[in-house]
Amino acid sequence: MKLMNVQGLTNFKKMKIYIFLFFILFLINNFSPLSAQNKKSNKTDSLEKVLQKTAADTSKIRIYNDLSKEYLFLKNLEKVEFYANEVIKISKNSTDNIFIKNHARALNYLGKVEKRKNKLDAALKYYEKSLKLSQQAQDNEWISRNYNNIGELYVTWGKFSSAIECYDEALKLKKQAKDQKGIGITLNSIGMVYLQWGKNEEAIKMFQESLKIFEQMNNQDGDEYAANTHNNLGNIYQNMNVGSDTTKLVMAMNYYKKSYNIFNKLKKENNKADVSNNMGNIYLQMADIYKKMQKKFYKSENKTQDKILISKRELYLNKGIEQYLHSYEIRKESNYKIGIAASLTNLGAAYSELGSLYSEKNKFNKTFQEDNFKKAFSYLQEALKLNQELNNQVEISITFYYIAQNYHFAKKYTNAIQYLDEAQEIAQHLKVKKVIVRNYQLFSDIYDSLRNYKKALDYSRLYSIVQDSITNETSVKAIQEMQTKYETEKKEQQIKQLDLEKNLQETQIKQQRLIIIAFVGGFIIILIFSIIIYKQYREKKKANILLAEQKHEIEKQKNIAEKQRDHISSQKKEIDDSIRYAKRIQTAVLPQPDLTLSHVKDMFIMFHPKDVVSGDFYFCKYMEHAKVFIAAAADCTGHGVPGAFMSMLGVTFLNEICSKPDIRHANEVLNMLRDYIIASLHQTGKFGEQKDGMDISLVAIFEDPQKLEFSGANNPLYIIRNNELIEYKGDKMPIGIHDMADKPFTNVEITYQKEDCLYLFSDGLADQFGGDKGKKYLYRRLKEFCLSVHQKPMAEQHDLFVQEFVSWRGKYEQIDDQLVMGIKL
């Protein structure tokens, strides 16, 4: 895993989560306290003594099942099989409900044995038999357990839709029993399935529902489940983060902090360590975002910008190391070796990145660089030794990878190749493609540094081949799951059809018996009843014909409905894909604020669309001919796709207007933008015509003299100077057709001072409902918040604005696009 690569981090993080969960289960099963083992051993001895004195079968089967349960905990699978089979021998042909319930329970234990042996097909057969008997006995508790067990198997096979169906059945029973804790746990299980399925929005919905239940429980169990759910939500939002937008990472950090605080209150030290490790991953992901920004300036002469980005990388790397060290100390205290090894690996990777940062362009002290590389190597060697003791082959391969990466950063390429060969040998033996593909990428980078471009290209091609195969496998699994679901539904329809025919045959047989009895009754009775039966027969025949016609029509309508459903699903996918692609286009069109930082001291942009694409947009451009820097925040009519169209027009027109040599003032930009919008939308002002347009606040910052100009359409400008907020209001008219469309926009000239803070924004945050009473945020609260944060660095202000938005919104839906732009002069 290359920690500084976001996609690599996301993919490998998922793999580490699965490995981590596996070893947690391993520890629970293998390293439980001796006192607990002794209690279980004493309990089996006690049950076996009671069994020797018991003669009644009803008592025996209950004790046999209790022994199966205890031996399952002790991992004595032979004993489990022996006692479970004893239950089946006694209960097999009984119709008594007690025997049927215990028979079902024994079958479930045998299913668990097969699962422990990794014989999943055999386990499924036992679970299905147990489910059928539990349903026969109307034993809702074991019906629910069997559905959960079957759901777990489907998850293992990657049959996520089938797993969801099983958990849904279990959820219905929990709701019938009003088992709030069980409902919460099952919702959480469904959320975990959606998370592995890659359906993040559905997973978030399930986790949020379960979280409400756990928080209402008001006990330690509820708090612990709530803490785990907060952690799960943090994982989702971290994995959802893409590109340079840090909104999702801030949301993830908020959930991790809530989880940590609850675990701290409950004194759950190992859980605290896990969450602290997750927070460390967030900080390193933030550092990687700034590293990618820095690459854009690598060949430029913008030294100021380069220093700003390096300092931000250093800040987040040190914060990440602080969290990893905290996690390491907790795990060391509890002697949790697997966790200790993971923390050591993360520390090594983080110090390696820090050493790499200080070695770039030889700007810093060489001794300090080497010190970080030595720390990284020390932590990684300790992690390697511990993983070798545990015989954890996957983690050994990962540690070799990080040692190789550390040597690569330190420009010791021979050592890097040696360790990476070791990592690749293990990964290929284990056939872990996600690890193999990452190793190929590092091979390519090392040989590129050695200027051996042929080998670099060869490994790059191998990376592409394996990456494509991983993608293809995912697609094949999805297709197989859909095919299985289709075949299952087809078989169910055939079974229903056979049942219908069987019922018709049974009805006809009953009628024939009635006719025979009627003949025995006498000639007169036969004559009378023959007429009646004949009439009934004709009516039934007509009814059967009508039924057949109705059935045919139903089948016909069903086929039409299925085609329409498939067509709608296809259209929805196309629309979703189109909107996601539109998001990429809109993101590409929007200017990169980092390219403009040479013209102002610092700035941030908090941009959080309500939907995938946004009706809000921001604009930054330096007008070379006028020596002036233009910044604007705009809010178009509507949001989502309609708003996005308007925002694309706005950005395009502003780029064109700011390139015109005769445009030199802020209000001139808005005047011309209004003309362009009216002309492009063919607006005439007629009654009933749609009045699309936009509200905007725009500033023009001049280098010499030290002044700025402001012009606004409905939107204001806030300037904070000497801890005092000054508001400049825009004109009460939009960019678009209006009664005063002939009136030019006002141009406000302002002499600015160094350290002045400017804020431009849309109305999304002010209009957002939230808080304890579900009221609007309002501009009064926005002014107070701007005053409270204006002295902090712009990057930190961005994070604080996001936290304020998320905290205020709470459980309420986001009602509009969110845009806030901050500029420090």
MINUKOL-456226 format. One line per 3 residues: number of its first residue (from 1); their letters; for each residue x, z, y of C-alpha. Coordinates in steps of 0.1 Angstrom, whole numbers, plus 5000, padded with zeros to 4 digits. Layout:
<nodes>
NUM) A) X,Z,Y  ...
</nodes>
This chain:
<nodes>
1) MKL) 5000,5000,5000  5013,4991,5034  4999,5018,5055
4) MNV) 5003,4999,5087  4982,4970,5075  4945,4977,5081
7) QGL) 4932,4956,5053  4959,4968,5030  4951,5004,5040
10) TNF) 4914,4998,5033  4918,4982,4999  4945,5006,4987
13) KKM) 4927,5036,5002  4897,5027,4980  4920,5025,4950
16) KIY) 4936,5058,4958  4901,5074,4962  4892,5062,4926
19) IFL) 4926,5074,4912  4922,5107,4931  4887,5112,4918
22) FFI) 4899,5105,4883  4926,5131,4885  4903,5156,4901
25) LFL) 4881,5153,4870  4912,5155,4848  4923,5187,4865
28) INN) 4889,5202,4862  4888,5194,4825  4924,5204,4817
31) FSP) 4935,5231,4841  4905,5254,4845  4914,5290,4848
34) LSA) 4922,5307,4815  4895,5333,4821  4869,5305,4821
37) QNK) 4882,5290,4789  4882,5325,4773  4846,5330,4784
40) KSN) 4836,5297,4768  4855,5305,4736  4838,5339,4734
43) KTD) 4804,5323,4740  4809,5298,4711  4819,5327,4688
46) SLE) 4788,5347,4698  4765,5317,4693  4780,5310,4658
49) KVL) 4775,5346,4648  4738,5345,4659  4734,5312,4640
52) QKT) 4745,5329,4607  4716,5354,4611  4690,5327,4621
55) AAD) 4667,5312,4596  4640,5294,4617  4646,5258,4624
58) TSK) 4632,5260,4659  4659,5286,4667  4686,5268,4649
61) IRI) 4683,5235,4667  4684,5253,4701  4716,5272,4691
64) YND) 4731,5239,4677  4725,5222,4710  4740,5252,4730
67) LSK) 4771,5250,4708  4774,5212,4714  4772,5219,4751
70) EYL) 4800,5246,4750  4823,5225,4727  4818,5195,4750
73) FLK) 4832,5217,4778  4861,5227,4755  4867,5190,4746
76) NLE) 4863,5197,4709  4844,5164,4702  4844,5168,4665
79) KVE) 4824,5201,4668  4800,5185,4693  4793,5156,4669
82) FYA) 4789,5180,4640  4763,5203,4657  4745,5174,4674
85) NEV) 4740,5157,4640  4727,5189,4625  4700,5189,4652
88) IKI) 4691,5153,4644  4689,5160,4606  4664,5188,4612
91) SKN) 4644,5171,4640  4644,5134,4628  4609,5131,4614
94) STD) 4592,5159,4632  4563,5153,4656  4565,5188,4671
97) NIF) 4574,5186,4709  4601,5213,4706  4619,5193,4679
100) IKN) 4616,5160,4698  4630,5176,4730  4660,5190,4711
103) HAR) 4665,5157,4692  4667,5139,4726  4692,5165,4739
106) ALN) 4714,5161,4709  4714,5123,4713  4725,5128,4749
109) YLG) 4755,5149,4738  4765,5122,4713  4764,5097,4742
112) KVE) 4787,5119,4762  4811,5121,4732  4812,5083,4730
115) KRK) 4818,5080,4767  4848,5104,4764  4861,5081,4737
118) NKL) 4856,5052,4762  4831,5036,4738  4807,5028,4766
121) DAA) 4784,5004,4746  4778,5031,4720  4773,5057,4747
124) LKY) 4746,5035,4763  4727,5032,4729  4726,5070,4725
127) YEK) 4715,5076,4761  4687,5050,4757  4675,5066,4725
130) SLK) 4676,5101,4742  4656,5087,4772  4629,5072,4749
133) LSQ) 4624,5106,4731  4625,5125,4764  4598,5103,4777
136) QAQ) 4578,5108,4745  4581,5146,4750  4574,5143,4788
139) DNE) 4606,5163,4794  4613,5153,4830  4646,5172,4833
142) WIS) 4662,5152,4805  4646,5120,4815  4663,5124,4849
145) RNY) 4696,5133,4832  4696,5103,4810  4688,5080,4839
148) NNI) 4718,5095,4857  4741,5091,4827  4730,5054,4822
151) GEL) 4734,5048,4860  4770,5061,4857  4778,5036,4829
154) YVT) 4764,5007,4849  4786,5017,4879  4816,5017,4855
157) WGK) 4807,4981,4845  4801,4970,4881  4764,4964,4874
160) FSS) 4754,4981,4907  4718,4968,4910  4711,4982,4875
163) AIE) 4727,5015,4884  4705,5017,4916  4674,5012,4894
166) CYD) 4683,5041,4871  4691,5064,4901  4658,5054,4917
169) EAL) 4639,5065,4885  4658,5099,4885  4650,5102,4922
172) KLK) 4612,5098,4916  4613,5127,4891  4633,5149,4915
175) KQA) 4607,5143,4942  4578,5150,4918  4595,5183,4909
178) KDQ) 4602,5190,4947  4638,5196,4937  4654,5193,4972
181) KGI) 4690,5199,4959  4685,5174,4931  4670,5148,4956
184) GIT) 4700,5153,4979  4726,5149,4950  4708,5118,4937
187) LNS) 4707,5102,4972  4744,5109,4974  4750,5092,4941
190) IGM) 4730,5061,4953  4752,5061,4984  4784,5062,4963
193) VYL) 4771,5031,4944  4763,5012,4976  4798,5022,4989
196) QWG) 4815,5008,4958  4792,4977,4960  4804,4970,4995
199) KNE) 4770,4976,5011  4781,4999,5038  4749,5000,5058
202) EAI) 4728,5010,5028  4754,5036,5018  4753,5051,5053
205) KMF) 4714,5053,5051  4716,5072,5018  4743,5096,5029
208) QES) 4723,5103,5062  4692,5111,5042  4710,5134,5018
211) LKI) 4728,5151,5047  4694,5160,5063  4684,5177,5030
214) FEQ) 4717,5196,5026  4716,5208,5062  4681,5222,5057
217) MNN) 4691,5242,5026  4708,5268,5047  4731,5281,5019
220) QDG) 4766,5277,5007  4757,5250,4982  4740,5230,5009
223) DEY) 4770,5235,5033  4794,5223,5006  4774,5192,4998
226) AAN) 4770,5185,5035  4807,5187,5040  4813,5162,5012
229) THN) 4787,5139,5027  4804,5140,5061  4836,5131,5044
232) NLG) 4819,5102,5026  4805,5089,5059  4840,5092,5074
235) NIY) 4854,5070,5046  4827,5044,5051  4832,5041,5089
238) QNM) 4870,5040,5084  4867,5011,5059  4842,4993,5082
241) NVG) 4867,4992,5111  4881,4957,5118  4905,4942,5143
244) SDT) 4915,4961,5174  4881,4978,5180  4885,5015,5174
247) TKL) 4849,5025,5177  4843,5029,5139  4876,5049,5136
250) VMA) 4864,5074,5163  4831,5078,5145  4850,5083,5112
253) MNY) 4872,5109,5128  4841,5128,5141  4827,5130,5106
256) YKK) 4860,5141,5091  4862,5169,5117  4827,5181,5109
259) SYN) 4837,5181,5072  4869,5200,5078  4852,5226,5099
262) IFN) 4826,5233,5072  4852,5235,5044  4873,5258,5067
265) KLK) 4843,5281,5071  4837,5281,5033  4875,5286,5027
268) KEN) 4877,5255,5004  4914,5250,5009  4919,5219,4986
271) NKA) 4889,5202,5003  4905,5209,5037  4937,5193,5025
274) DVS) 4918,5161,5014  4900,5158,5047  4932,5165,5067
277) NNM) 4948,5137,5047  4920,5114,5056  4924,5122,5093
280) GNI) 4961,5114,5089  4951,5080,5076  4929,5074,5107
283) YLQ) 4958,5082,5131  4982,5058,5112  4955,5031,5113
286) MAD) 4953,5036,5151  4991,5033,5153  4989,5000,5133
289) IYK) 4963,4986,5158  4988,4992,5187  5016,4977,5165
292) KMQ) 4996,4945,5162  4990,4945,5200  5027,4949,5205
295) KKF) 5035,4919,5185  5016,4897,5210  5042,4908,5236
298) YKS) 5073,4906,5214  5086,4874,5230  5072,4882,5265
301) ENK) 5091,4898,5293  5063,4924,5299  5085,4954,5294
304) TQD) 5060,4978,5310  5033,4968,5285  5057,4970,5256
307) KIL) 5066,5006,5266  5029,5016,5269  5021,5003,5234
310) ISK) 5052,5019,5218  5043,5053,5233  5008,5050,5219
313) REL) 5022,5041,5185  5045,5071,5186  5016,5094,5197
316) YLN) 4994,5084,5168  5022,5084,5142  5032,5119,5151
319) KGI) 4995,5130,5150  4992,5114,5115  5024,5132,5103
322) EQY) 5010,5165,5117  4978,5161,5095  4998,5150,5064
325) LHS) 5021,5181,5068  4990,5203,5071  4975,5188,5039
328) YEI) 5009,5192,5022  5012,5229,5030  4977,5237,5017
331) RKE) 4983,5217,4984  5017,5234,4980  5001,5268,4983
334) SNY) 4976,5261,4955  5003,5243,4934  4981,5212,4932
337) KIG) 5008,5188,4920  4988,5155,4922  4978,5163,4958
340) IAA) 5013,5174,4967  5027,5141,4954  5002,5121,4974
343) SLT) 5010,5141,5006  5047,5136,5001  5041,5098,4997
346) NLG) 5021,5097,5029  5047,5116,5048  5074,5093,5036
349) AAY) 5054,5062,5046  5046,5077,5081  5083,5086,5088
352) SEL) 5093,5052,5076  5070,5036,5102  5083,5060,5129
355) GSL) 5119,5049,5120  5108,5013,5122  5093,5019,5156
358) YSE) 5125,5033,5170  5147,5005,5155  5127,4977,5173
361) KNK) 5148,4958,5199  5175,4986,5197  5158,5004,5226
364) FNK) 5163,5039,5213  5190,5061,5199  5203,5049,5165
367) TFQ) 5209,5084,5152  5172,5092,5158  5162,5060,5139
370) EDN) 5184,5070,5109  5171,5106,5110  5135,5093,5105
373) FKK) 5146,5070,5077  5164,5099,5059  5133,5121,5062
376) AFS) 5112,5093,5048  5136,5088,5019  5137,5125,5012
379) YLQ) 5099,5129,5010  5096,5097,4989  5122,5109,4964
382) EAL) 5105,5142,4960  5071,5124,4955  5088,5101,4929
385) KLN) 5102,5131,4909  5068,5148,4909  5049,5117,4898
388) QEL) 5074,5111,4870  5068,5147,4858  5031,5140,4858
391) NNQ) 5037,5106,4842  5014,5090,4868  5025,5054,4864
394) VEI) 5003,5040,4892  5016,5065,4917  5052,5059,4905
397) SIT) 5048,5022,4913  5033,5031,4948  5062,5054,4956
400) FYY) 5088,5028,4946  5070,5004,4969  5073,5028,4999
403) IAQ) 5110,5035,4992  5115,4997,4992  5096,4994,5025
406) NYH) 5117,5022,5040  5149,5003,5030  5134,4971,5044
409) FAK) 5128,4988,5078  5163,5002,5077  5176,4967,5070
412) KYT) 5191,4977,5037  5177,4947,5019  5196,4949,4986
415) NAI) 5182,4985,4980  5148,4974,4991  5147,4946,4965
418) QYL) 5160,4969,4938  5132,4995,4943  5105,4968,4947
421) DEA) 5115,4952,4914  5109,4986,4898  5075,4989,4915
424) QEI) 5065,4954,4904  5075,4959,4868  5052,4989,4865
427) AQH) 5023,4972,4883  5025,4941,4862  5026,4962,4830
430) LKV) 4995,4981,4841  4979,4948,4854  4969,4964,4887
433) KKV) 4964,4933,4907  4958,4950,4941  4993,4966,4938
436) IVR) 5009,4934,4925  4996,4914,4954  5009,4939,4980
439) NYQ) 5043,4939,4963  5044,4901,4966  5038,4904,5004
442) LFS) 5067,4928,5008  5090,4906,4987  5081,4877,5011
445) DIY) 5088,4899,5042  5122,4910,5028  5134,4875,5020
448) DSL) 5122,4863,5053  5144,4890,5070  5173,4877,5048
451) RNY) 5165,4842,5061  5160,4831,5025  5130,4811,5035
454) KKA) 5125,4794,5001  5120,4827,4982  5099,4840,5011
457) LDY) 5076,4810,5007  5075,4814,4969  5064,4850,4971
460) SRL) 5039,4841,4998  5024,4816,4975  5022,4841,4947
463) YSI) 5005,4865,4971  4979,4839,4979  4973,4830,4942
466) VQD) 4968,4866,4931  4947,4874,4962  4924,4844,4954
469) SIT) 4920,4856,4918  4909,4891,4930  4883,4875,4952
472) NET) 4871,4852,4924  4868,4881,4900  4846,4899,4925
475) SVK) 4824,4868,4928  4821,4864,4890  4811,4900,4886
478) AIQ) 4783,4896,4912  4771,4864,4894  4771,4880,4860
481) EMQ) 4751,4909,4873  4725,4886,4888  4724,4867,4855
484) TKY) 4719,4899,4835  4691,4910,4858  4674,4876,4854
487) ETE) 4676,4877,4816  4663,4913,4815  4633,4904,4836
490) KKE) 4627,4873,4815  4627,4894,4783  4603,4919,4799
493) QQI) 4579,4891,4807  4580,4879,4770  4573,4914,4757
496) KQL) 4543,4917,4780  4530,4884,4768  4534,4894,4732
499) DLE) 4516,4927,4739  4487,4908,4755  4483,4885,4725
502) KNL) 4485,4915,4701  4457,4932,4721  4435,4901,4719
505) QET) 4441,4899,4681  4431,4935,4676  4399,4930,4696
508) QIK) 4389,4900,4674  4395,4921,4642  4373,4949,4655
511) QQR) 4345,4923,4662  4347,4909,4626  4343,4945,4612
514) LII) 4312,4950,4633  4297,4917,4619  4303,4928,4583
517) IAF) 4287,4962,4589  4258,4945,4606  4252,4923,4575
520) VGG) 4252,4953,4551  4225,4969,4573  4198,4944,4564
523) FII) 4187,4909,4569  4164,4918,4599  4191,4938,4616
526) ILI) 4216,4909,4609  4192,4884,4625  4187,4905,4656
529) FSI) 4224,4914,4660  4235,4879,4652  4217,4866,4682
532) IIY) 4232,4894,4703  4267,4889,4689  4264,4851,4695
535) KQY) 4255,4857,4731  4284,4882,4735  4307,4857,4718
538) REK) 4298,4830,4743  4303,4853,4772  4336,4866,4759
541) KKA) 4347,4830,4753  4339,4821,4789  4357,4853,4800
544) NIL) 4388,4844,4779  4387,4809,4794  4384,4824,4828
547) LAE) 4412,4849,4820  4435,4821,4808  4428,4801,4840
550) QKH) 4435,4832,4861  4467,4839,4842  4478,4803,4847
553) EIE) 4471,4806,4884  4489,4840,4886  4520,4825,4869
556) KQK) 4518,4795,4893  4516,4818,4923  4544,4840,4909
559) NIA) 4566,4809,4906  4558,4799,4941  4565,4835,4953
562) EKQ) 4598,4836,4935  4609,4803,4950  4599,4815,4984
565) RDH) 4618,4848,4979  4649,4829,4968  4645,4805,4998
568) ISS) 4641,4835,5022  4671,4853,5006  4692,4821,5010
571) QKK) 4680,4817,5046  4688,4853,5054  4723,4850,5039
574) EID) 4729,4818,5060  4716,4836,5091  4737,4867,5084
577) DSI) 4768,4845,5078  4761,4825,5110  4757,4857,5131
580) RYA) 4789,4871,5117  4807,4839,5125  4791,4840,5159
583) KRI) 4806,4875,5163  4841,4860,5156  4835,4833,5181
586) QTA) 4823,4857,5208  4852,4881,5201  4876,4851,5204
589) VLP) 4860,4840,5237  4861,4874,5253  4894,4880,5272
592) QPD) 4920,4903,5257  4923,4932,5282  4959,4940,5269
595) LTL) 4971,4907,5284  4961,4918,5319  4977,4953,5319
598) SHV) 5006,4939,5339  4982,4935,5369  4968,4971,5368
601) KDM) 4984,5004,5358  4962,5009,5327  4926,5002,5316
604) FIM) 4902,5006,5287  4871,4988,5275  4844,5006,5254
607) FHP) 4824,4977,5239  4798,4987,5212  4771,4960,5206
610) KDV) 4736,4971,5193  4736,4943,5168  4764,4921,5154
613) VSG) 4767,4901,5186  4762,4913,5221  4743,4905,5253
616) DFY) 4768,4926,5273  4802,4911,5280  4834,4919,5299
619) FCK) 4857,4896,5319  4893,4899,5330  4914,4871,5347
622) YME) 4943,4868,5371  4936,4841,5397  4971,4828,5403
625) HAK) 4962,4807,5434  4947,4837,5452  4970,4864,5438
628) VFI) 4940,4885,5428  4929,4902,5395  4892,4898,5386
631) AAA) 4874,4923,5364  4837,4923,5356  4811,4941,5334
634) ADC) 4779,4921,5328  4746,4928,5310  4726,4897,5300
637) TGH) 4689,4895,5294  4682,4908,5259  4707,4917,5232
640) GVP) 4716,4903,5198  4717,4865,5194  4697,4856,5226
643) GAF) 4718,4879,5247  4750,4865,5230  4741,4830,5241
646) MSM) 4738,4842,5277  4771,4861,5274  4789,4830,5262
649) LGV) 4776,4810,5292  4787,4839,5315  4822,4840,5302
652) TFL) 4826,4802,5302  4813,4799,5338  4834,4827,5351
655) NEI) 4866,4811,5336  4857,4778,5353  4848,4795,5386
658) CSK) 4880,4816,5388  4901,4784,5382  4887,4768,5414
661) PDI) 4912,4770,5443  4886,4775,5470  4872,4807,5453
664) RHA) 4890,4837,5468  4865,4865,5472  4843,4886,5449
667) NEV) 4809,4876,5463  4819,4839,5461  4823,4843,5424
670) LNM) 4788,4857,5420  4772,4831,5443  4786,4803,5423
673) LRD) 4779,4820,5390  4742,4823,5400  4741,4786,5409
676) YII) 4756,4777,5375  4731,4799,5356  4700,4785,5375
679) ASL) 4712,4750,5370  4721,4753,5333  4688,4771,5324
682) HQT) 4667,4747,5346  4651,4775,5364  4626,4766,5391
685) GKF) 4608,4799,5398  4574,4785,5386  4548,4811,5375
688) GEQ) 4551,4820,5338  4587,4807,5336  4611,4829,5316
691) KDG) 4635,4846,5341  4666,4849,5321  4698,4860,5338
694) MDI) 4723,4889,5340  4732,4920,5360  4769,4923,5368
697) SLV) 4795,4944,5387  4827,4926,5397  4858,4937,5415
700) AIF) 4887,4916,5429  4920,4935,5431  4945,4921,5456
703) EDP) 4983,4927,5453  4990,4925,5490  4975,4940,5511
706) QKL) 4965,4970,5489  4928,4963,5489  4899,4954,5465
709) EFS) 4866,4937,5469  4834,4946,5451  4802,4925,5447
712) GAN) 4773,4935,5423  4740,4921,5410  4719,4953,5404
715) NPL) 4749,4971,5389  4772,4995,5409  4809,5004,5410
718) YII) 4822,5040,5407  4856,5049,5422  4870,5084,5416
721) RNN) 4896,5095,5442  4910,5130,5447  4884,5143,5421
724) ELI) 4855,5128,5442  4832,5101,5429  4823,5073,5454
727) EYK) 4794,5049,5444  4791,5014,5457  4757,4999,5449
730) GDK) 4752,4963,5441  4726,4940,5456  4690,4944,5443
733) MPI) 4689,4909,5428  4701,4894,5395  4723,4865,5386
736) GIH) 4694,4840,5380  4662,4828,5396  4648,4853,5421
739) DMA) 4628,4856,5453  4661,4861,5472  4681,4835,5452
742) DKP) 4691,4818,5485  4706,4850,5499  4744,4853,5493
745) FTN) 4757,4884,5475  4773,4912,5497  4812,4914,5497
748) VEI) 4824,4950,5501  4860,4954,5511  4877,4987,5500
751) TYQ) 4913,5000,5507  4924,5016,5474  4950,5042,5467
754) KED) 4973,5047,5437  4958,5066,5408  4923,5056,5419
757) CLY) 4900,5052,5388  4874,5024,5387  4844,5023,5363
760) LFS) 4822,4993,5357  4794,4994,5331  4761,4981,5318
763) DGL) 4729,5002,5316  4733,5007,5278  4747,5042,5279
766) ADQ) 4725,5055,5308  4693,5043,5291  4703,5056,5256
769) FGG) 4679,5082,5241  4695,5113,5225  4703,5149,5229
772) DKG) 4682,5178,5217  4650,5165,5234  4654,5127,5228
775) KKY) 4657,5119,5265  4677,5093,5284  4714,5099,5292
778) LYR) 4709,5088,5329  4734,5079,5355  4737,5115,5368
781) RLK) 4751,5126,5335  4774,5094,5334  4789,5104,5368
784) EFC) 4796,5139,5357  4813,5126,5325  4834,5101,5344
787) LSV) 4846,5130,5367  4854,5152,5337  4877,5126,5320
790) HQK) 4892,5105,5348  4926,5122,5348  4932,5116,5311
793) PMA) 4951,5085,5298  4929,5054,5295  4933,5052,5257
796) EQH) 4921,5088,5254  4892,5081,5279  4881,5053,5256
799) DLF) 4879,5077,5226  4861,5103,5247  4835,5078,5259
802) VQE) 4829,5068,5222  4826,5104,5211  4802,5111,5240
805) FVS) 4780,5081,5231  4780,5090,5193  4773,5127,5201
808) WRG) 4745,5120,5226  4728,5094,5203  4728,5117,5173
811) KYE) 4699,5107,5150  4684,5083,5174  4687,5045,5171
814) QID) 4710,5027,5196  4686,5008,5219  4709,4985,5238
817) DQL) 4745,4971,5239  4771,4996,5253  4798,4985,5277
820) VMG) 4821,5007,5299  4852,4994,5316  4878,5018,5332
823) IKL) 4907,5007,5354  4935,5029,5368  4952,5014,5399
</nodes>
